[in-house]
């Protein structure tokens, strides 16, 4: 895992995830937020979104799969690395994770654990090619605990986390951090 990202997480294990310009504004004004997952944007605006967050002193990770105008090929990662100041990427596509690692970006492999088949078929090979694995939904302490035993990379719990109890349960289960769009959780 990249040291800057890890240091930011240690400072505050709650990651702000933003899906709109309003979320961007609120995140910039939140001094307790160290790390931001950008879950929106388009090819023409993502550099500006990242720049605003960097100017506010945030560590920024872009969910490359969600940027309109970028395709799901390695060129999308090349674009993020070359034209933005992002510290890393999130993707559900292992090819993009591999390319981002080659470019020395922090990589977060996002997995949706929607049923036992996904969990049972989880490939260590895929998950361990990333610096971090983010599992969604994050309200599964038992699954988080099992995954921390199965893979050697750190885990972030994301999705549906709405209160302090959710945060504590995810962290107690072994997640290094949680990510949420819920602004009330950002300041916990």
C-alpha positions in Angstrom: 0.0 0.0 0.0 1.2 3.5 -0.8 2.6 5.2 2.4 0.8 8.5 1.8 -2.6 6.8 1.6 -1.9 4.6 4.6 -0.8 7.6 6.7 -4.0 9.5 5.7 -6.1 6.5 6.7 -4.4 6.1 10.1 -5.2 9.8 10.7 -8.9 9.1 10.1 -10.3 5.8 9.0 -13.4 7.4 7.6 -13.2 8.0 3.9 -15.5 10.6 2.3 -17.0 9.3 -1.0 -18.5 12.0 -3.2 -21.0 11.7 -6.0 -21.7 15.3 -7.0 -20.4 18.9 -7.0 -22.4 19.5 -3.8 -20.5 16.6 -2.1 -17.3 18.0 -3.5 -18.0 21.4 -1.9 -19.0 19.8 1.4 -15.9 17.6 1.4 -13.6 20.5 0.8 -15.1 22.3 3.8 -14.7 19.3 6.1 -11.3 19.6 7.8 -11.7 16.1 9.4 -11.7 14.4 5.9 -8.3 13.2 4.8 -9.1 10.8 2.0 -11.7 11.2 -0.7 -13.1 8.7 -3.2 -14.4 10.5 -6.2 -17.4 8.6 -7.6 -18.5 11.0 -10.3 -17.3 13.2 -13.1 -16.5 13.3 -16.7 -13.4 13.4 -18.8 -13.6 17.2 -19.2 -14.0 17.9 -15.5 -12.3 15.3 -13.5 -8.9 17.1 -13.5 -10.6 20.1 -11.9 -12.4 18.1 -9.3 -9.1 16.4 -8.3 -7.3 19.7 -8.3 -9.8 21.3 -5.9 -9.5 18.4 -3.5 -5.7 18.4 -3.7 -5.7 22.2 -3.0 -7.7 21.4 0.1 -5.0 19.0 1.3 -6.9 15.8 0.5 -5.6 12.4 -0.7 -7.7 11.7 -3.8 -8.7 8.3 -5.3 -10.8 8.3 -8.5 -13.3 5.5 -9.3 -12.1 5.3 -12.9 -15.1 3.1 -13.9 -17.5 5.9 -13.1 -15.9 8.8 -15.1 -18.1 9.6 -18.1 -16.2 9.6 -21.3 -13.5 7.2 -20.2 -13.7 3.6 -21.4 -12.9 0.6 -19.3 -9.4 0.1 -20.9 -5.9 0.9 -19.7 -6.1 4.2 -21.5 -8.5 5.5 -18.9 -5.9 4.9 -16.2 -3.2 6.5 -18.4 -5.5 9.6 -18.6 -6.1 9.8 -14.9 -2.3 9.4 -14.2 -1.3 11.9 -16.8 -3.9 14.6 -16.6 -5.0 14.7 -13.0 -3.1 14.8 -9.7 -5.1 11.8 -8.3 -3.2 9.6 -5.8 -4.9 6.5 -7.0 -7.8 4.7 -8.6 -10.7 2.4 -7.7 -11.9 -0.1 -10.2 -13.9 -3.4 -10.5 -11.7 -4.3 -13.4 -8.4 -6.1 -12.6 -6.8 -4.9 -15.9 -7.1 -1.3 -14.8 -5.7 -2.2 -11.4 -2.7 -3.8 -13.0 -2.1 -0.7 -15.2 -2.4 1.7 -12.3 0.1 -0.3 -10.3 2.5 0.0 -13.2 2.0 3.8 -13.0 2.7 3.8 -9.2 -0.9 4.8 -8.3 -2.6 3.5 -5.2 -5.0 0.8 -6.3 -8.3 -0.2 -4.8 -10.1 -3.2 -6.2 -13.8 -2.8 -5.5 -15.8 -6.0 -5.0 -19.6 -6.3 -4.6 -20.1 -9.3 -2.3 -23.8 -9.9 -3.2 -24.0 -13.6 -2.5 -22.1 -16.6 -1.3 -21.0 -17.5 -4.8 -19.1 -14.2 -5.2 -17.5 -14.7 -1.8 -16.7 -18.4 -2.4 -15.3 -17.7 -5.9 -13.2 -14.7 -4.8 -9.8 -15.2 -6.4 -6.9 -14.4 -4.2 -5.0 -13.8 -7.4 -7.2 -10.9 -8.4 -7.7 -9.3 -5.1 -4.0 -9.4 -4.2 -3.0 -7.6 -7.3 -4.4 -4.4 -5.7 -3.0 -2.4 -2.8 -6.4 -2.6 -1.1 -9.7 -4.3 -1.6 -12.9 -2.5 -1.0 -15.9 -4.6 -0.3 -19.5 -3.5 -0.7 -21.8 -3.5 1.2 -19.8 -2.7 4.2 -22.3 -3.9 6.7 -20.9 -7.4 6.9 -18.5 -7.8 9.8 -18.5 -11.6 9.5 -17.5 -11.4 5.8 -14.9 -8.7 6.5 -13.4 -10.9 9.2 -13.3 -13.9 6.8 -11.8 -11.9 4.0 -9.0 -10.5 6.2 -8.0 -14.1 6.8 -8.2 -15.1 3.2 -6.2 -12.3 1.5 -3.1 -10.4 2.5 -4.1 -7.0 1.3 -6.0 -4.5 3.6 -9.8 -4.2 3.3 -12.0 -1.1 3.2 -15.7 -1.5 3.9 -18.0 0.6 1.9 -21.7 1.1 1.1 -24.7 1.5 3.4 -22.6 2.6 6.4 -24.8 5.2 8.2 -23.8 5.4 11.8 -21.1 5.0 14.4 -22.1 1.4 15.2 -21.6 0.5 11.5 -18.1 2.1 11.5 -17.1 0.4 14.8 -18.3 -3.0 13.6 -16.4 -2.8 10.3 -13.2 -1.6 11.9 -13.4 -4.2 14.7 -13.9 -6.9 12.1 -10.6 -6.0 10.5 -11.3 -3.3 7.9 -8.6 -0.5 7.9 -11.2 2.1 7.0 -14.7 2.6 5.8 -16.0 4.7 2.9 -19.3 6.5 2.8 -21.2 9.2 1.0 -23.1 9.9 4.2 -21.7 13.3 5.3 -22.9 12.7 8.9 -20.5 9.9 9.2 -17.5 11.9 7.9 -17.2 13.8 11.1 -17.4 10.9 13.5 
